[in-house]
Amino acid sequence: MRELIVSEFITIDGVVEAPGGEPGHRHSGWVFDYAAPPIENYKLDELNGVEAMLFGRSNYEQFAQAWTPRTGTIADRLNTMPKYVVGTKVEQPPAWSNTTALGGELVSAVTTLKAGDGGPILVHGSATLVQGLLTADLVDELRLQLFPVVVGGGRSIFPTGFQKTTFALTSVVRILPEVIALHYRRQAIAAAGPPQGH
């Protein structure tokens, strides 16, 4: 069974929308003040530790447009590794090397992908896709790169009404003095009842 890892840039108030300058959010580009080699090194290590990437349709199109013309260590890795794209309107994905469009319903498509041969699969961004994956209990690991920013609203990866679920903190990585990565592993659904302390 292949593991599915979700990795997100996230604000203190839980927003994952528009970290890199995407249009439509009043605080778009909230990671720019923290752009530095350690961030790139963290992401490169992450890419080198997985075999493939999984995208929602719109995030896939943004990545394909941004990275196809680039070169360099991260670009070369992204442009050559296997990529999968899901979405209700996926027919033929844009021309980005080594990409496969997953047809059909999300849960069955990703369940089949996870059941196949190969190494871990990484999702970066793709908030709508991640909500569906979390709801279907298909996420094995969460990696949240927490930035010391509050943006006052925006999209989250956590579905409204999501069933109470337990994750175990496995590591804390200090990427920059102000930015940490919290790594969590999926645990069984928490038993109903009051919390047993802090």
N, C-alpha and C positions, 0 to 999 in steps of 0.2 A: 504494500500500500504506500503510495507516494504521499509525502506530507505537504500540506498547504500552509504557507506562511504569509501573513498579512503584515505589511510594513507601511507605516504612515508617519508623515510629519503632522504634528498635532499641537494645538495651542493649549494653554492652561485651562481655558473654558471649553475644551473638547472639540474644537473646530478643525476640520481637515481641508476645508475648501480654499482654493486659490492661494496656495503657499508660494507659487513660483511666478506670479504675475498674470495669471489667467484673468480674463475680463469678467466683469459681472459682480465683483465683491468690492465693497468700499475700502477694504484693507488688503486688497490683493498684493501679493509679494511679501508677505510677512516673514519669510525666511531670509530675505535679502540682507538684512543687517547682520546675519550670522554666517553668511557665505564664507567658507574658509576651507583649506585643504583637509582638515580632519573630517569635515562632513563628507567630502568626496571620498576619502579613504574608507569611511564607514560604509558608504553605499557600494563601493567597489568590492570590499570584503564580502558584503551581503550578496552581491551578484555572483561572485566567484564561489559562493557556498551553495548555490542552487543550480538546477539544471535547466529550468525553463521559467517563463513568465506568463501570467494570466492577466488579461485586461478586459475591462468593459469597453464597449464600442467607442464612446467619446474619448476616454482616456487613451485608448489605443491610437486613435487618429492624432491626438496631440503629441504623443510620444513619437509616432512614426514621422510626423512632419518635423519635429525638433531634432531627432537623432539620426535620421537617414543620411543627411548631408555631412555629418560630423565625422571626425576621426579622433583618435586618442584612446586611452586605455578603457574608459567607461563606454565610450561610443562604440569601440570595436567589440566589446563584450556584448552590449545590447544588440548591435546589428547582426551578430552571428549566432546568438543563442536561440534555441527554439522558443517560439511565442505562440500563445493561443488567445483568441479573442471570442468573447461571447456577447450576445445582445439580441434583442428581439428583431432587429433589422439586418442581422449579419447574413450576407450572401457571399460576397467576395470582398475580403479585406483589402485596404490599400496596399500597394506594392511595398512591402517591407520584408526583407529576406527572412526565410525560415519561419513563416507565419502560417498557422492553421486556423480556419474559422470553425468554431464548434457550433453546430446546428442543434436545433431542438430546445427543449426546456432546460433551464439553468441547472437545476438540481441533478437531473439525470445525466446531463452532459459533463458536469464537473465530477460527479461520482464515478462515472466511467473513466474519466481522465485520471483520477486519483488511483483507481484500481489497476491501472496499467503499469508497465515496467518503467523504471527511470528514477531519477533523484527528486529532491524537493522542488516545489513549484512556488514562485514568489508572486504576490500581488502587491503593487505599490500604487497608492491612490485608489481610483475607481470606487468611490464611496457607495454608489448604488449597488454595484456588484458585491462589495464587502457586506453590506447590509443583508443581501440575499444569502450569502455564504454563512454568515453568523446565524441567521434565522434557521438555516438548514443544518446547523451543527457540522459544517464542513471545514472549519478553521482549526488547525492544530496548534498554531503559534501566532501570537500577536507581538509585534515589535513597534512600540510607540516612541518616536523620537520627539521628546517633549521640549517645546520652545517656550521661553519665559514671556509669552505674549498673550494678551487678552484682546479679542477682536469684537466682542459683543454680539455674536451671532453668526450663524453660517451652518453649512452642512456638517453632519456628524456621520461616523461610520456605524453608530449604534442605532438599531431600529427602535422606533417608538413601540412600547409594549413588549419589548424583548423579554423572554423568559429568564428569570434569575439563573445566572450561570457562574461557575467558579473557574477562575484561572489562577495558576500558581506562578508567582514571580520567580523566575529562574536566574536572572542576572540584571545588573544595572551597569550600563556602560556610560562613562562620562566622555562625551564626544568633544565638547568645549566646556569651559568653566560654567557657562550658563545653559548648556544643552545636554540633556541626558537621554539615553535610550533605555526604556523599560521593556524587558523581554518576559513574556508570559506564555505558559503552556496550558492548553485546555485540560480542564478537569471535569469530573462528573457534575451533572446538574445538582446544585446545592439542595439539600433536603429542606422541605418546608419547615418553618419554625423561626423563632427569634434568634438573633445573632448570639453567639457564645463569647462575648467579650471582643476586644480589639487586638 
